[in-house]
């Protein structure tokens, strides 16, 4: 099996791997149902392969989107505002790239403007784009920060993600309710401990 996966990966890297058709994807789901021990032709499961493939189009729709396009429009009129912009408690759902089991959490994203600002919904949209891909939490945290850094060129970017991994709570060690926290700091948030602490205080404050 490892050899098959490696061969597929090599083909994908070379641009030679053909994307399966919808019918092939549905057949793969039916195979998994059979492997799990059930009959994909019984009444309750007959439409399941089609439903799963349709849901995957939405759950993994982030592969078809470029965060740079979402972040492309910025605003220069900020009436002299030059302090932290924080969007807190952005709900997201992603999937662990190791087990394809959900990751459920919240993202907190801040930046210190350098002349231009983003529409607030754009920040949540970038989180959503990266969440709708197979992920590790560490990678997603870094990706969100890097995307904003690359497009906006602010004085600093700070990202914190706090999430529960169902691969831990549903299987394996089964640590229900435990969460993982990851951070990524760029610019002034990486260089200045006071600014980093201020971001963390703003995230934790509910006032």
C-alpha positions as CSV (number, residue, x, y, z in Angstrom):
1,X,0.0,0.0,0.0
2,X,2.9,2.4,0.8
3,X,4.3,1.8,-2.6
4,X,1.0,2.6,-4.2
5,X,0.7,5.9,-2.3
6,X,4.2,6.9,-3.1
7,X,3.6,6.2,-6.8
8,X,0.4,8.3,-6.7
9,X,2.3,11.1,-4.9
10,X,5.0,11.1,-7.5
11,X,2.5,11.3,-10.3
12,X,0.7,14.2,-8.6
13,X,3.9,16.1,-8.2
14,X,4.6,15.8,-11.9
15,X,1.1,16.9,-12.8
16,X,0.3,13.5,-14.3
17,X,-2.2,12.2,-11.7
18,X,-5.7,12.4,-13.2
19,X,-8.4,13.6,-10.9
20,X,-11.0,10.9,-10.5
21,X,-14.4,11.3,-11.9
22,X,-17.5,11.7,-9.7
23,X,-18.5,8.2,-10.5
24,X,-15.0,6.9,-9.5
25,X,-15.2,8.8,-6.2
26,X,-18.6,7.4,-5.5
27,X,-17.3,3.9,-6.2
28,X,-14.5,4.5,-3.7
29,X,-17.0,5.4,-1.0
30,X,-19.0,2.3,-1.7
31,X,-15.8,0.3,-1.4
32,X,-15.2,1.8,2.0
33,X,-18.7,1.0,3.1
34,X,-18.2,-2.6,2.1
35,X,-14.8,-2.6,3.8
36,X,-16.5,-1.4,7.0
37,X,-18.8,-4.3,6.9
38,X,-22.0,-3.0,5.5
39,X,-23.9,-3.3,2.2
40,X,-23.8,-0.1,0.0
41,X,-26.8,-1.4,-2.0
42,X,-29.2,-1.6,1.0
43,X,-31.9,1.1,1.1
44,X,-30.4,3.3,3.8
45,X,-27.0,3.4,2.1
46,X,-27.8,3.4,-1.6
47,X,-27.5,7.2,-1.9
48,X,-24.7,7.5,0.6
49,X,-21.8,7.5,-1.9
50,X,-23.3,10.3,-3.9
51,X,-24.0,12.3,-0.7
52,X,-20.5,11.8,0.6
53,X,-18.9,13.0,-2.6
54,X,-21.2,16.1,-2.8
55,X,-20.4,16.9,0.9
56,X,-16.6,16.6,0.1
57,X,-17.0,19.2,-2.6
58,X,-18.0,21.6,0.1
59,X,-15.8,20.4,2.9
60,X,-12.7,20.5,0.8
61,X,-13.6,23.4,-1.4
62,X,-10.6,25.4,-0.2
63,X,-8.4,23.7,-2.8
64,X,-10.2,25.5,-5.6
65,X,-9.8,29.0,-3.9
66,X,-6.8,31.3,-3.7
67,X,-6.5,33.3,-0.5
68,X,-4.6,36.0,-2.4
69,X,-7.8,36.7,-4.5
70,X,-9.8,37.1,-1.3
71,X,-7.2,39.5,0.2
72,X,-6.7,41.4,-3.0
73,X,-9.0,44.3,-2.2
74,X,-7.8,46.6,0.6
75,X,-8.8,50.0,1.8
76,X,-6.5,53.0,2.2
77,X,-8.9,55.3,4.0
78,X,-8.5,54.5,7.7
79,X,-8.9,57.9,9.3
80,X,-5.5,57.7,10.9
81,X,-6.1,54.4,12.6
82,X,-2.7,52.6,13.3
83,X,-3.5,50.1,16.1
84,X,-4.2,46.4,16.2
85,X,-7.1,45.0,14.2
86,X,-8.3,41.8,15.7
87,X,-11.0,39.4,14.5
88,X,-11.6,37.0,17.4
89,X,-13.5,33.7,17.7
90,X,-13.7,32.8,14.0
91,X,-15.4,29.4,14.0
92,X,-14.0,26.8,11.6
93,X,-14.2,23.1,10.7
94,X,-11.3,21.4,9.1
95,X,-10.1,17.8,8.6
96,X,-7.0,16.1,9.9
97,X,-4.7,15.1,7.1
98,X,-3.6,11.9,9.0
99,X,-7.1,10.4,9.6
100,X,-9.5,12.7,7.7
101,X,-11.4,13.2,11.0
102,X,-12.8,16.7,11.8
103,X,-10.8,19.5,13.6
104,X,-13.2,21.9,15.2
105,X,-12.1,25.2,16.7
106,X,-11.7,28.9,16.7
107,X,-9.2,31.2,15.1
108,X,-8.1,34.6,16.4
109,X,-6.3,36.7,13.7
110,X,-4.8,40.2,14.2
111,X,-2.6,42.5,12.2
112,X,-1.1,46.0,12.7
113,X,-1.8,48.0,9.6
114,X,0.8,49.7,7.5
115,X,-1.3,52.2,5.6
116,X,-4.0,49.8,4.3
117,X,-6.7,47.6,6.0
118,X,-8.7,44.6,5.0
119,X,-12.5,44.2,5.1
120,X,-13.1,42.3,8.3
121,X,-14.9,39.5,6.5
122,X,-11.9,38.8,4.4
123,X,-9.9,37.6,7.4
124,X,-12.6,35.1,8.3
125,X,-12.8,34.0,4.6
126,X,-9.0,33.3,4.6
127,X,-9.4,31.1,7.6
128,X,-12.3,29.3,5.9
129,X,-10.3,28.7,2.7
130,X,-7.4,27.0,4.5
131,X,-9.7,25.1,6.9
132,X,-11.5,23.5,3.9
133,X,-8.4,21.4,3.0
134,X,-6.7,18.4,4.6
135,X,-4.7,20.0,7.4
136,X,-2.5,19.9,10.4
137,X,-3.3,22.7,12.9
138,X,0.3,23.8,12.8
139,X,0.3,24.2,9.0
140,X,-3.0,26.0,8.9
141,X,-1.9,28.5,11.6
142,X,1.2,29.3,9.5
143,X,-0.7,29.5,6.3
144,X,-3.2,32.0,7.5
145,X,-0.5,34.3,8.9
146,X,1.7,34.0,5.8
147,X,-1.2,34.8,3.4
148,X,-2.0,38.0,5.2
149,X,1.7,38.9,5.6
150,X,2.3,38.4,1.8
151,X,-0.7,40.3,0.5
152,X,-1.2,43.1,3.0
153,X,2.5,43.8,4.1
154,X,1.4,45.0,7.5
155,X,3.7,45.9,10.4
156,X,2.8,42.6,12.0
157,X,0.5,39.6,11.9
158,X,-0.6,37.3,14.8
159,X,-2.6,34.1,14.6
160,X,-3.8,31.9,17.3
161,X,-5.9,28.7,16.7
162,X,-7.5,26.7,19.5
163,X,-9.1,23.5,18.3
164,X,-10.3,20.0,19.3
165,X,-9.1,17.2,17.2
166,X,-11.6,14.4,16.9
167,X,-8.8,12.0,15.9
168,X,-7.9,12.3,19.6
169,X,-11.4,12.4,21.1
170,X,-13.1,9.8,18.9
171,X,-10.3,7.3,18.5
172,X,-6.8,6.5,19.9
173,X,-6.3,8.0,23.3
174,X,-9.9,9.4,23.4
175,X,-9.1,12.6,25.2
176,X,-12.6,14.2,24.9
177,X,-12.7,17.9,25.4
178,X,-8.9,18.6,25.2
179,X,-7.8,21.3,22.8
180,X,-4.6,22.2,21.1
181,X,-3.4,25.8,20.8
182,X,-1.0,27.0,18.1
183,X,0.3,30.5,17.3
184,X,2.2,32.2,14.5
185,X,3.7,35.7,14.8
186,X,5.2,37.9,12.1
187,X,6.8,41.3,12.2
188,X,6.3,43.4,15.3
189,X,4.4,40.6,17.0
190,X,7.5,38.4,16.6
191,X,10.0,41.1,17.6
192,X,8.2,42.9,20.4
193,X,7.2,40.9,23.5
194,X,4.9,43.7,24.6
195,X,2.9,43.7,21.4
196,X,2.7,39.9,21.4
197,X,1.4,40.1,25.0
198,X,-1.1,42.7,24.0
199,X,-2.5,40.5,21.3
200,X,-2.8,37.6,23.7
201,X,-4.6,39.8,26.3
202,X,-7.0,41.0,23.6
203,X,-7.8,37.4,22.6
204,X,-8.4,36.3,26.2
205,X,-10.4,39.4,27.1
206,X,-14.2,39.2,26.7
207,X,-14.8,42.8,27.8
